[in-house]
């Protein structure tokens, strides 16, 4: 038996773990008290990670799909050689715009993302599609307008706030905040603190709240607008804060004053007195913060919702302070900045051929990808790499993805499992699991203290699987993009004195890239092939963290020093890198002060720019909006977080202790009207498709609303779909007009009882 340390990979918290391993399996998993942030906390999902590591769909060898649809085992040389030639041929004949990259990184699999993005540069393409593009890009766009760059990302100091607003989020199940269940318990038991939940469902978090505003689905923008109007009308906004730190408030004030608070309260179906109570409580609290999630980011008015929730803490002065909302630092650059108003080197941003869609934070929205493949013009997408993603199951409109992917000239899937998407691929390449390689998450989103956890390999790689660094580096070599050797860099990395802490190597690679700028986009693989060979314990994949640590230490020098690291501006980053490499329990990166929030703002005047014309236009349009009609009388919240669902990372249904069907939750009154009972079978139909569901009666949902969980619908070991295939109900066109984020939490559906159904089909 071996005792070791690692981290959970099931959500953005990536809690530290202590594990016992025996005969290649996890035998015990518990929280790691030495982890600098989570300090021993885990939820029940982490304890089931053996179901991710060892299951019947794991891939072991490269596979090539034959003409009859079957797969044949091939060697890595054969697979990568053929893929390289086909990619080069497509690039030569059709240009870089014929290639798109989908996914990359996965949940907590972000070091691999540094290597996978190199294939875009090799193909001369900018088309990167991933899950953030169907969840968070509306939020990133607003951040860019308010704070100056889309890389400015906010966090919330829930642990120290006197008044907390949870809007469209259920931290009890979804986590997203430090040690969620413990933190919620602390707030609940403190009589001097107030917890407010705004959610159409009486969630587990709402059941613990002091106040629950159970609004009508899709009306978050009305409720938040009404709250802001009350705050401004009653002059509860922080005039001193606004004068010192903001611009554009006068324009915003005029928009908010024009709002009919009474009308908006009726639309949200919340008593006006309750909205006034929450607005006044939030605005007058000593410290207050807002935590949001997909509940308002994947529903009507996606981008406007992101704007309004930020206005709540900005105009009340709950920003840049303990117990408020703040910006934070990043070690891994998981976001870019792509403002559609600006040009780079005299050129506008690359727009997609069919939708003419611009990127946000360097990301294109998955909703539009099938159309870009099926586009009738010459400039359509012909080749796609899918990495650590399963678009057929997780992106809107499964039918469209099935149809479009079958038309591709080349589809390559890199994954740990034979997914539904992999079954359509021309080549399936087996990646090592997240516990068979060195990995880390880029979701280090904390402030004022921030930490980073580099996880080392716990198990040998399964079969012939490889880590993403090796897969992509070999592919670049096969394409002729990279030479197989860099003798000078290898020699310097190998023989550099230990006391110089890699600074000689950094000087050498800087000179190499300066002489040959065409190699700059492929620096990750160059560092991997050279410096990586000298790192202990086969940690080559972590080599690109060295320049990132140096950059982080230079940018946040004082904060890194406060975290206990010694060194000058030249050496501090290498000291930090070695600490990251050697500390198996995670590493505290930096200790900021709350005043540092203002140094993280990227507007030229270091002020928050409150006036956003596009958001003013959408705010005015709320007044005349008409809600969906009666053809589809129910609103489905697709993708509910429950105790035993976890995206697509668990494929074997045996991991679930409860809810094997992924049941549809429905209010008792609605169930009675449709003559449905617990365990009844029904069809759920939208404009896009229809699936069979099993009913669970639950008075926690509103009348006229139903919910289904995500993380089901897989065909484990070639079975029929297990649980609801949600995205057979969702449409790519049912989305936010600016960000193209799908409205997964507001899908109009009709539900009908069916008398008899094959149970296996329902499951």
N, C-alpha and C positions, 0 to 999 in steps of 0.2 A: 504493500500500500504506500502511495506517495501523497504527501500533503503539499499543496501549492497555492498560489494566489493568481487570480485573474479578475475579469469583470463580466457582468451580465451584458448581453447584446440585444435585449428585447425592446428597449425604449431609449430615449435620449438621455436618461439619467446614468446609464451604464454603471450601476452600483458595483462597488468592489466586493469580490467574493473570495472566500477560502474554500478550497475544494479538496476532497479526497478522491484519489484515482486508483483503480485496481483493475488489472487485465484490460486496459484500454477503455475503461468506462468510468464516468462519474459515479461514485458511490455515496457521496455526501456533499451537499452544497450549503454553505451558510454565509452570512454577511461578514465582511472583513473589517474588523474594528480599527485596523491601521490605515484604512483608506482615508485620504485627507478631507474628503467631502462627505461621503455617505456613512462612514464611521460605524459600520456593522449593519446598516439597514438593508433589507431586501424585501420583495413581495413574493407571493406564492409562485409566480411564473418562473422566477429564476431557479427555483428548486427543481424544475422539470427539464433543465437544459440537456440532460442525457438524451431526450427525445429529438433534439436538434442534432446532436453530435452523431448518433448512431440510429439510422432508420433505413427502411427498405428502398428509398428512392435516391440514396447517395450515389453519386457518379464516381467511377474509378479510372476510366480510360477515355481518351478522345474517341468520339464517334462521328461517323459520316453517314448522312442519310442517303439511301439509294433511291432509284427511280420509283420503286414500289412502296416507298414510305418506311421501309425497315432501316435499321441502323447497323452499321458494320464497324467493328473496332479497327482503328488505324493508329499508326505511330504519331508521336508529336511532330516529327520531321515532315511526315506526309501531310498532316493536317495543316500545320502552319505554312508549309511551302505552297500548298494549293491556295490557301486563304490569301497569302501575300500576293501571289500572282493575279488572283481575281480582283483584289483590291486595286492593284496598280493598273490593271486593265480598265476597270470602271473609272478610276480617276483620270486616266489618259483620254478615254472616249467621252466622258460626260462631265468631268470636272469635279471639284471637291463637293459641290452642292448635292451631288448624288449620294452622299454618305451621311448617315446620322448615327449618333451614339446614344444609347438608352440605358439609364440606370447608372451604375458605377458607384462604388462606395458601400452600398447596402447599409443596414443598421449597425453602426459601430465598426464598419469595415472600411475606414476612410483612408488608411495608408495606401491601400490598393487603388483608390481613386486618383492618387497622384500619378500613378503609372498609366492607368487606363486613359486618362485625358490626352496622353501623348499620341494616341491613334488619330485623334481629331487633327492634330497638327500635321501628322504624316499624310493624312488624306486632304489637307488644306480645306477643312470644313469647320464651321462654327456651330453646327447643329447638335447641341447637347440637350437631351430630354431626360428629366428625372422626376422623382416623386415630389421634390420641393416645388416643381413647376405645376403641380396640381394641388398644392397645399398652401404654400407660403409666399408666392411671388407677389401677390397683391400687397401683402404686408411689407415686403422688401421695397416695392415701388413707392409706397407711402413714406417709408424711412428715408429713401433717397430725396424726396421732396422736402421733408421736414428737417432732416439732419445733415443733408449735403451729399451723402453717398449711400448706395444701397447696401454697402457692407456695414453700415451702422445698424446694429441690432440691439433691441432692448431686452432687458430682463427685469424681474420683479423681486423685491425684497420682502416676500410674503412672511418670512420668519419674524420680522421685526415691525410689521405694520400694525397699527391699531384698527384699521378698517380695510378689509380685503374684499374686492369684487372679483368673483369667479364668473366669467361670462363665456358660455358655450364650451365649458370644460368641466371635466369630472376627475380631479386629481386623485381621488380615492382609487380609481381604476386606471386612469391614463397616466398618473404620476406627472412628470414635467416640472415639479417643484422639489426642492430638497426634501428627502425622506418624507414623502407626501403624507402617509397615514399618521405618522408621529406628529408632523407639523399641524395637520388638521385637528388632531386631538388637543394639542397645546392651545390652539386658538379657541376651540370650543369650551374648554374648561376655564378660560380667563374671562371674568365678567367685564373687564375693561376693554375687551377687544370684540369687534363685530365682524362676522362672516356673512356675506351676501352672495347667493348663487342665482344667476339669471340663466334659466334653462327650461325648455319646454317639457322636460322630463324631471320627475322628482328623483334625481340620481342619488347615489350613495353619498356624495358630497352634499347635495341639497338637504338630505335628511339630517345632516349635522349642523346645518346653517342656522343662524339667527333669523335670517329673512330669505325666503325663496320666492322670486318673481317668476312664476311659471307661464311665461309669455307664449303667444301663438307662434308656431314655427315660421321662420323667415321674417320676423318683424323686429329683429334686434336693432336694425338701423332706426326704426321709429322710437323704440324705447330709449336708446342712447341719445338720440337727438332731443327727445323730450327732457331727459335729465340735464343735458347741456343747456338747453333753453331756460330751464328753471334756475340753474346755477347763475347764468348771466343776468337774467331778469331780476333775481333777488340779490345781485351784486355779491355773490359768494365766491367769485373768482379771485385769484391772488394777483391784485393789481401791481404790487411791487415786483413780484417774480416776473410777471409778463413784461413790465417796463424794462427790467434789467436783462432778460434773457430771450425775449421773443420779438418777432416782427409780424405784421399782418393781422394783429388782433382786431383792429377796428373793422376791417372787412369781414372777418369771421363773426364778430359781434352782430353785425347787421343781418347776416344770414340766420343766426340762431334766434334773434329776436322775432324774426318773421315766422317762426314755426308755431303752428297751432298745437299747443301742448295737449289740450283736451282731445282733439281729433287723433293725435298720435297714440295717446293712452288707449283710446277705444280700438285702434287698429291692432295694438299689441295685446289687447284684451287683459290689461292690468289696471286695477283701480288707480285713479290719479293720485289719491292720497298716499298710496304705497310708493309710487314713483317719486313723489315729492319727499317722502321720508328718506329714501335711499339717496337721492341727489343731495339733500341737505346734510345727511349724515356723512357722506363721503367728502363733501366740500369743507366741512367744519372739523373733520377729524385732525388730530395732531399730525399723524402720518397715515397715508393711505396708498394702496397700490391696486393695480388691475392685472389679473392673469387671464389670458384668453387661450383658445386653441381652435381646433377644426370646426367646432360647433358654430362659430361665426365666420370662419375662413372658407368653409365649403357650403355656404348657404347664400340666399339672395343678398345682393349688395356686398359681395366679398371685400372689394377694395375700400368701399365707403366704410364698412364696419371697422376695418383696420385704422382708418383715419379717425373715426369717432372715438374708439376706445383709447387712442393715444391722447386725444383732446381732453378726455376726462382727467387724466393725471397731469397734463401739461397746463391747462388753464387754472387748475387748483394749486399749482406749485408743488406737486408731489413728484418731482423729477430731480435727479441729482442729489438725493438725500437718503439717509437711512430710513428704511420703511417705505420707500417710494419705488418708482421705476427708474432704471438706469441703463446706460449703455455698458458694454463690456468689451474686453479684449478677445482676440482669437490667436491660437497658435497655428492651427491648420487653416489655410485660406479656402474655406469651403464655399464662399460667395465671391462673386465678382461685382463690378459696377458697370452697367450698360444702360445709360440714360438715353432714351430714344430721341431726345431733343438735341443731343450733342453729336459732333462728328469727331472722328479720330483719323488723323493724317489726311484731313480733307474729305473723308468718306463717311457716309452715314452708316448706321448699324445694318447688319445683314438681315434682310427681311425674308421670310419664307415665301416660296413661289406661289402657293395657292392662297393662303390666308393673309399674306403680307403682314405677318406677325413679327414684332420685334422681340428680342430677348429681354428678360428682366433678371438682373444679377447674374447675367451670363447664361441663363437657362431659358429654354423654350418649353411651352406647355404641352404635355402629352396629349391633351384633348385634340390637338390639330394634326397629330402625326399620321393617322390613317389617310386623311385627305391629302397630305403632302406626298404620300406614297402613290395614291391613286390618281393624282393630278394628271390631267390629260396632256400637258405640255412636255416638251423635251426635258425641261429642268425639274424633273421629279426625283424623289429619293429612290434609289435602286438597291442600296446595300445598307444593312443595319447591324450593328453590334449591340447585343443586350448583355449587360453585365450586372450580376447580383440583383436582378429584377425579374418580374413575371407579369409583363404588361397585359397579357390575356386575362389575368385575374384581378389585377390591381388598378388598372386604368379604365376610364369610362368607355363603355360600349365595346364589350367583348366581341360581338359579332363583327364590328368594323375592323378590329385588330386581326381577327382570324382571316377575314377577307383580304386585308391589305398585306399582311405578312406572307400570305401564300403567293403574292405577286412579285415579291422581291427576287432579284437576281442572286443575292447572297444574304443569308441570315445566319449570324454566328451568335451562339449563346454560351456565356461563361458563367458557370454556376456550380454550387455544391450538389444540386439535386436535378433529377429529370423532371422539370416543371412542365406545365401546360404549354408555355411558350417554347421551351426546348424541343418539344415534340414536333414543332414546325420548322426547326432550324436545319440548314444544310450541314452545319458542323456544331457539335456540342462539345465544349472543352471543360474538363473537370477541374474546378478550383478547390484548393484546400479549404477546409472549414476554418472558421474564425478561431478555433482552438488548436489548429495545426500549423499556425504561422504567427509571425510577429504582426500585431495589429494595434489599432487605436481608434478612438472616436474623435471627430472634430467638434463634437457637441460640448465643448468646454465653454459654457455660457454664463459663468458665475461672475458676480461682482459684490463686494470689492475684492474678495479672494478668488483666484482662479487656479484650477489644477488640471493636470493632464495625466492620463494613465496609458502607458505603453505596455501592452500585453505580450508576453512571450509565448512560444508554442508549448502546449501541454502534451500533445500526442504526435506521433509520426504521421506524415501525410498518408491518406488512404490510397491504396493502389498506385497509379501513376499520376495522381492529381498534383498540381503545382500551385504555388501562390501567384497572385496577379503580377507582382514584379517580374517574375521569371517568364510568365506567359507573354506579357507585352514586350519585354526586352528581346526575347527570342523573335517575336514577330517583326519588330523594327529591324532586327538584324537580317531576317529573311527578306524584308522589303528593300534592303540596301540603304536604309536610312542611317543606320549606325554601323560602324566597324565592330568586329567582334572583340578587338583588343584596344586598350589605351595604355600602352607600355609605360609612358612617362608618369601618368597619374597613378598607375598601379605601383610603380617603383617608389614614388614619393609617399603614397599612403602606407606602404609596407615598412619603409625604413625611416619614416619621420620619428624623431625623438618623442617619447611620451610626454615630456615636459612642455612641448610646444602645443599640445592639445589640439591637434589637427589644423592649426593656423597655417602651416606651410602648405598643406594640401589645399586649403581654401584659396590661398593665393595662386596655386598652380592651376586649379580648375577655373578660377576667374580669368586667368590669362588665356587658357585654352579656349574658353567660350568667347572671349574678346576677339581672338584671332579668327574664329569660325562661328559667326553669329547664327548660322543656320542650325547649329547644334543646341542653341539655348532652349528651345521647346522640349528637348529630350534630356535635359539635365538630370532628371530623376533616375533614368536608366544608366546614365554615365556614372553618377555617384554610386549607384547600386553595384555596378560592375567593378568599380575601382575601390573606393573607400569601404564599400560594403564587405569586401573580402577580409578586411582587417578587423571588423567588429567582432566581439566575443559572442559565443553561443549561437552562431548562425544568424545574427541579427542584421544581415545585409539589407533587408527590406526597410529597416529604420534609418538608413543612411541619409535620406533627404531631410530628416529632422534636424540635422546639424545646421544647415544654412537657415532653416526656419527658426531654430532656437537662437541663433546669432541675431537674426533680424528682430525677434521678439524682445531680446534683452536690450538691444539698442533703442527700440521704440519705447519700451516701458522700463527704462534703466532703474529708476528709483523704486518702482514697484517690485521689480525682481530682487533688488538689494534688500528691500523690506522683508521679503520671503526667506531671507537668511543666506543668500548666495554671495560669495566674495569674488571680486574681480573688477577690473577696469572695463572701460567701454570696448576694449579690444578682446578681452578674455572672458567676460561674464557669460556670453552666449555659449561658449564651449563648456564652461562649468555647468551651465544649466542642461546642456545636451547630455553630458555624462551622468548627471543626476537622473534625468528621464530614463536613460538607458539602463541604469543599475537598480532603480527602485521598483521592485515588483508590485508594490502596493499602491502605486500612483504617486505623483509628485506635485507638491504645491508650486505653482509657477510664479505667482506674483501676489502682492498685497497692495491694492490701490487704496486711495482715500476717496471719499465721496466727491470731493471737489474735482477729482480727475475726470469725472463724467464730461466736464466741459472741454477737456483736451481731446476727448474722443469724438466730439462733434466736428464735421468736416465742411460746414458752410464757411465761406470766406470771412464772414463777420462773427463766427462762433455763436450765432444765435439760432434759435429754432424758428423756422419760417412757417408760420401757421396757415397762411393763405395759399390754398392750392386750387386754382380755377376749376380743374376737372372735377374735384370733389364738391365744389360749390354747385356746379351744374347738376351733379347726381343728387345732391341734397335737395335742391329745388324740385327735381323730378319726383321725389317721394310723394309730394302732395297729390299728384294725379295718378299714382300707380294703381292698377287694377290687379287683384290677386287671381290665381288660376280658377277656372270654372268648375262645374260639377261633373264633367265627364270622368274625372279621376278624383273622387271625393276624399281620399286619404292622402296625407303627406307622409312619405316614408323617410325616416332618418336612417340612411344606409351607412353602416360602419360604426355601430355602437361598440364602445369598449366594455368588455365583460371580464369576469374572473378567469375564463379559460379560452380567450382568443388572443392571438399575438401576430397580427399581420399574416404573412405567408411563411414565416420562418419555421413553424412547426407543421410538418406535413402529415405525420402519423397521427390519426385521430385518437389513438390510445392515450395521448397525453392528457386528455380532458377528463376531469373528474365529474363534471356536470355539463348539461346543455349539449348533448351529442348532435342534435339536429340543427343547432344555431337557430332556435325558435324565433318566430315573429311575435313580439310583444304588442298587445292590443288592450285598450281600455275595456273593462267589463261591459259597459253599456253598448259599445260598438260590437263586441263579440255576441252579446245577446241579440242585437238587432239582426245580425247575420247568421244566427243560430249556430254559433261556434263555441266550442268548449276547449279546455286544456287538452292538448293532444290532437285536436281536430286538424284535418288537412285542408289546405286552401290553395288557390292560385293567386299570385300577386302579379298584376299586369300594369305596365307603363306604356308610353308611346313607343318605346324601343323594343321591349320584349316581355316575356312572361316566364316565371319560375314557380315551382311548387314549394310550399312552406308548411311548417308545423306551427300551430298557434299556442302561445302561452299568454294567459290572461294576467294583466298587470295594471293595477290602478295608479301606478307611478307615471304612466304616460297620459297625455291629454287625450280627450275625445277627438277623433278625427286624425290622430297621429299613430303611426306604427313604427317599430324599430327592428332592424336586423343587424347582426354583428358582422364585422369583417373577419378575414382569416379563415373562411370556409370555402367550399366549392372545389377544392383540389381533387384530382383523380389519383389518389395514393395507390401506387403500384398498379396503375392502369385500371383502377376501379371506376365505377360511375361517380359523378360528383358527390362529395360528402358535404352536405349542408348547402346553404344558399349561394348561388353564383351571382353575387350582387350586381356585377357590372353587365349582366344581360338586361338589367333594368335601366341603367344610366345611359345618358346620351352625351356625346361630345359637344353637341350644340347647346345643351342646357348648362350654361356657364356664364361667368362674369364677363361682360363685354370688354373690359380693359385687360385683365390678366388671363382670361380664358380658364380660370379655375372652375372645376365642375361643381355643381350644386348637389353634392352627394347627400347633404343633410336636408334637402328639400326636393324630393322626387315625388311628383304627383302619381298616384297609383290607384288601381281599383282592386278589390279583394273579393273573391267569390269562394264559397264553400264547395268542396267536392266530396262526394259521398264515399268514394272508394279509391284507394291509390296504393300502388306497390310501395311498401315501406322502404325498401332499399333505394328506390328513386327519390323518395322524400328526404331520406338521410343524406 
